[in-house]
């Protein structure tokens, strides 16, 4: 009888058919469709400029000093009383409310300080602390000029840069959660507002009584995912502006009420915006493996041709760059970075739970959009589309989540049908012998019996058949069956390899014999007396590491 005859039987699904499509690269978006338990698009961090528009040009500043401050000379001396009053008001505000004042040190990460202070001081709607730091910024200065006609000296105002004190108000809002508002203490007192869309979403979920689990700067799970997405979509320019007005009314204000009444009011513009797509995976541990495969196979994402697909824009030789892809490792956590003009796309495996894709727009003019906060809907559309297109452009040759889970199931004990089943470890000599013995019976239509497999297994292990009992063989058949490697032929005491078992046996036996055993031997001098390229490479690596360590010891 032909070896392939009779392969289709009630206990067998049939001969594995050719699957040409499975050999083709899949898009990461297609792979993730099967493994995502929660998907959230949300504005992440937003950095906004809070400025008085009329005072951002020199002519406006001169007009303010001459007409609003009634100064006879165009000099910044006219606004020095405002500066002193503003600083005094901040110090008085801090003292009256018992708010800690922190002097930021050079090189100190301000967010780390904020986390520590929020832990010590629980605030639901108020100022946690005020930070003070010297930073360089654009200010107005007075310089002496001379009239070209008369030669007489006169004062004039010009833009310059200076190192001045900035005050950071780290607050917690009942609707937005943690945020900070930073003021420059020097005219024209420009400010920056920093908020987080995920913190806004968490506050709204808590106010609505909707249960959720948080990630650091994200959401891991939510009992009402559709409502969560609606909340994220509801973060509008009007709500952000309302947040600013609320806290400008509560905090010390550099401009007196009379100035605000005639139009010298703060307006918001977008300095930087991060738009994120968070996809929580059903196999979190395996997600790291998936992301490492994504990095390995998509190092060309930064090329202009790929950028055209991601941002749906024409890229020519005149388009400013650089166009590049970078892999940055922080400790053991890698992240993929893609650059397009002033825009950055970052992708990483977040907290071992989710795949996070973030588009950070640093210059809205890259997309011919203004910086005004009213352009938030247009920027959201660009950022979220870019995140989706990255996943569609990225390819992967296999489903790493399924592969990793399958490998771990074989390598670890399992509970199947209420029964504990031992692992099938790759390096176990008995397991390797089982793989090889079972492959001998693959072409037999009637499968194999306990005795037939036992005879070959004993020979491969170098044991007399008499020492390898029927009960011992039954134990191995039981764990092979519970792992899905073999199937019992109905109404018989015979077995055959399942489709999965055939593939697992062929791969594991050949990988061990041709890659692990031989490859490891080629790296060890004792096992490989004849030099080979792999051994020479490892020897060179060891020598370089030893030399570096010796050099470091001498330097110390």
Number of C-alpha atoms within 10 A of each C-alpha: 7 8 10 12 10 14 18 12 11 9 14 16 11 13 11 10 6 8 8 7 8 11 10 12 14 18 18 21 17 14 19 19 11 13 18 17 16 17 21 23 22 27 26 22 20 20 20 23 23 22 19 18 17 17 19 16 12 15 12 13 22 22 16 20 20 16 10 13 13 12 17 10 15 20 23 21 13 17 17 13 10 17 19 13 16 20 18 13 16 19 15 13 15 18 12 9 9 11 16 15 17 16 12 15 11 9 6 9 10 13 10 9 14 21 11 10 16 17 11 10 13 11 16 14 14 17 24 25 20 22 20 17 18 17 12 13 15 18 19 23 17 16 14 10 13 12 9 8 6 7 9 9 11 14 15 18 20 17 14 11 11 14 13 15 17 21 22 23 23 21 23 19 20 15 18 23 21 25 20 23 23 21 21 24 21 24 19 21 22 23 21 19 23 18 22 21 24 26 24 23 26 25 18 19 18 12 11 9 9 15 13 17 11 14 14 10 14 23 23 21 18 16 11 12 17 13 13 24 15 14 18 22 17 13 18 14 16 10 13 16 14 12 16 16 13 11 17 14 9 11 15 20 17 23 18 12 11 10 13 12 9 9 11 18 15 21 17 23 21 24 20 18 26 25 26 28 25 24 24 25 23 17 18 20 16 19 24 24 16 25 22 17 17 21 23 13 15 15 17 17 24 21 17 21 15 18 23 15 17 22 18 13 12 11 18 10 7 6 12 12 13 14 18 16 20 16 15 13 10 7 6 6 14 17 20 23 22 23 21 24 15 15 19 15 23 21 25 22 24 22 15 16 20 28 24 21 26 25 28 20 25 17 18 20 11 14 15 8 13 17 19 16 20 15 15 19 13 13 22 20 11 17 25 20 17 24 24 14 18 24 19 16 17 20 21 22 15 18 20 20 23 17 14 17 14 12 14 16 15 19 15 12 16 18 11 11 8 7 10 12 20 19 18 22 18 17 14 11 11 16 20 22 17 24 21 18 21 24 16 12 18 18 16 16 17 15 19 21 16 17 15 14 18 24 17 18 24 21 14 16 14 9 12 10 15 10 9 16 12 13 10 12 17 14 12 18 22 15 21 22 18 18 22 15 23 21 21 19 17 11 6 9 11 16 22 26 25 21 17 13 21 18 13 18 21 14 13 17 20 15 14 15 13 10 12 14 12 14 14 13 14 21 19 14 15 9 11 14 10 9 11 12 10 14 20 14 12 15 14 12 12 12 12 12 11 12 12 12 12 12 11 10 9 8 7 6
